[in-house]
Amino acid sequence: MHDPIAYLKSTIRDIPDFPQPGVLFRDITPLLGSPRSLALSIELMANPFRGRMVDLVVGAESRGFIFGSAVAQAISSGFQVVRKPGKLPFAKVSTTYRLEYGSGTLEMHHDAVTPGQRIVICDDVLATGGTMKACVELVRQLGGVIVGVVVLIELEELNGRALLPDIDVHSVLKY
């Protein structure tokens, strides 16, 4: 494998006009179905955080669960979830945020993060940055220290990074 980035991009399917006209959707399901591309993705996502004393990886619903739990295992940390409303059974904190196509709310259990824990937040895509900014707010509300953010794909034209000015952001694939 001479160019791992080109290889990974070759496993992602472009779907025009989804979920609405004018949007080019990057479908990662072919990547997920390939043991080689999935393993490579996890390694490239985990590498920036090896040896950085990360206590927890926090994954955003739903594809952040896939990548986040694997990254947590790869760097020997715990894993916690950020979910959409109505999915968590215990006391929780929440925040509302803007999405590429509207707004949403995210929640975490109020005891998911212990003050001072070192956290990496993980998701599949960084687009407008709304979801990731909400995850950062939840972790900080609980007293967590953000070590960084990692995503498989960053859609640079949507400038989501701008909502995370004080965060170390790592993306494997940039479009």
VEXFITOR-395001 format. One record per residue (C-alpha): residue in one letter; x, y, z. Coordinates in steps of 0.001 Angstrom, whole numbers, plus 500000, padded with zeros to 6 digits. Layout:
N
NODE   residuo       c1       c2       c3
NODE         A        X        Y        Z
...
***
This chain:
175
NODE   residuo       c1       c2       c3
NODE         M   500000   500000   500000
NODE         H   501827   503056   498757
NODE         D   499235   505705   499611
NODE         P   496936   504771   502503
NODE         I   494849   507944   502106
NODE         A   494151   507274   498418
NODE         Y   493328   503670   499292
NODE         L   490823   504699   501979
NODE         K   489223   507275   499691
NODE         S   488787   504529   497076
NODE         T   486608   502619   499563
NODE         I   484180   505524   500068
NODE         R   481178   505783   497766
NODE         D   479946   509202   496595
NODE         I   476152   509570   496527
NODE         P   474971   512766   494800
NODE         D   471868   514604   496011
NODE         F   471587   512790   499349
NODE         P   469978   513576   501743
NODE         Q   468849   516549   499666
NODE         P   469560   518007   496219
NODE         G   472989   519589   495885
NODE         V   474611   517538   498655
NODE         L   477339   514994   497845
NODE         F   477148   512316   500539
NODE         R   480306   510358   501401
NODE         D   479070   506815   502118
NODE         I   481508   504966   504385
NODE         T   479634   501650   504432
NODE         P   481978   500077   501832
NODE         L   484951   501127   504011
NODE         L   483305   499584   507078
NODE         G   482723   496324   505193
NODE         S   486401   495875   504388
NODE         P   488545   494514   507250
NODE         R   491643   496123   505708
NODE         S   490149   499603   505286
NODE         L   488409   499537   508666
NODE         A   491612   498515   510475
NODE         L   493642   501143   508625
NODE         S   491069   503832   509453
NODE         I   491191   502991   513148
NODE         E   494997   503010   513198
NODE         L   495188   506381   511472
NODE         M   492569   507820   513830
NODE         A   494275   506437   516953
NODE         N   497867   507334   516103
NODE         P   497758   511061   517059
NODE         F   496634   510110   520576
NODE         R   498997   507274   521425
NODE         G   501003   508041   524555
NODE         R   498962   511155   525395
NODE         M   497390   509743   528568
NODE         V   493808   509782   527284
NODE         D   491307   508560   529888
NODE         L   488218   508348   527679
NODE         V   487183   508490   524074
NODE         V   483716   509975   523668
NODE         G   481822   508880   520563
NODE         A   478984   510855   518964
NODE         E   475871   508958   517894
NODE         S   475902   506916   515836
NODE         R   478983   506351   513719
NODE         G   481161   507872   516399
NODE         F   480307   504724   518370
NODE         I   481877   502547   515671
NODE         F   485107   504490   515411
NODE         G   485265   505771   518986
NODE         S   485104   502393   520692
NODE         A   487777   501018   518372
NODE         V   490030   504053   518893
NODE         A   489531   503704   522666
NODE         Q   490637   500075   522509
NODE         A   493637   500978   520332
NODE         I   494894   503626   522803
NODE         S   493898   501721   525967
NODE         S   491292   504155   527218
NODE         G   487662   503912   528275
NODE         F   484713   504838   526080
NODE         Q   481554   506888   526647
NODE         V   478696   507952   524393
NODE         V   476926   511129   523380
NODE         R   473377   510309   522297
NODE         K   470296   511861   520800
NODE         P   467422   512619   523220
NODE         G   465454   509772   524754
NODE         K   468211   507157   524428
NODE         L   469961   507404   527804
NODE         P   468260   505840   530854
NODE         F   470017   507744   533654
NODE         A   470383   511377   534786
NODE         K   471894   513401   531973
NODE         V   473127   516759   530743
NODE         S   472138   518121   527335
NODE         T   472886   520822   524791
NODE         T   471139   522045   521644
NODE         Y   473168   522880   518541
NODE         R   472929   523774   514857
NODE         L   473256   521091   512210
NODE         E   474014   521252   508508
NODE         Y   470286   520667   507888
NODE         G   468631   522211   510987
NODE         S   469184   521797   514738
NODE         G   469484   518989   517240
NODE         T   470040   518079   520850
NODE         L   472662   515770   522326
NODE         E   472902   514222   525792
NODE         M   475398   512461   528042
NODE         H   474958   510751   531365
NODE         H   475836   513257   534062
NODE         D   478496   510895   535445
NODE         A   480029   509818   532104
NODE         V   483023   512100   532604
NODE         T   484846   512727   535871
NODE         P   486235   516265   536277
NODE         G   489823   516388   535065
NODE         Q   489604   513327   532826
NODE         R   491472   513669   529549
NODE         I   489082   513189   526625
NODE         V   489282   512582   522890
NODE         I   486023   513099   521001
NODE         C   485455   510914   517953
NODE         D   482991   510944   515058
NODE         D   482904   509819   511454
NODE         V   482560   513251   509808
NODE         L   483326   516869   510623
NODE         A   481054   518974   508420
NODE         T   479699   522284   509767
NODE         G   481093   521526   513232
NODE         G   477782   521794   515100
NODE         T   477719   518225   516392
NODE         M   481360   518304   517439
NODE         K   481007   521679   519147
NODE         A   478021   520289   521105
NODE         C   480083   517249   522155
NODE         V   482891   519542   523331
NODE         E   480377   521603   525331
NODE         L   478955   518489   527011
NODE         V   482399   517167   527968
NODE         R   483467   520568   529313
NODE         Q   480173   520941   531200
NODE         L   481096   517722   533018
NODE         G   484631   518943   533760
NODE         G   486507   516960   531128
NODE         V   489719   518220   529544
NODE         I   489664   517964   525750
NODE         V   492896   516422   524436
NODE         G   491605   516532   520874
NODE         V   489016   515605   518316
NODE         V   489379   512927   515674
NODE         V   487219   512213   512631
NODE         L   487567   509925   509668
NODE         I   486379   512561   507162
NODE         E   486562   516337   507207
NODE         L   484488   518277   504671
NODE         E   486788   521300   504489
NODE         E   484481   523500   502417
NODE         L   481958   523529   505299
NODE         N   484618   524937   507681
NODE         G   483545   522990   510778
NODE         R   487005   523471   512248
NODE         A   486187   527154   512754
NODE         L   483756   526223   515564
NODE         L   486602   524452   517396
NODE         P   489284   527171   517516
NODE         D   491012   525970   520677
NODE         I   490819   522240   519894
NODE         D   493464   519960   518366
NODE         V   491500   518495   515404
NODE         H   492727   515443   513477
NODE         S   491061   514203   510305
NODE         V   492218   511218   508299
NODE         L   490530   512093   505003
NODE         K   489903   515625   503763
NODE         Y   487504   516518   500988
***
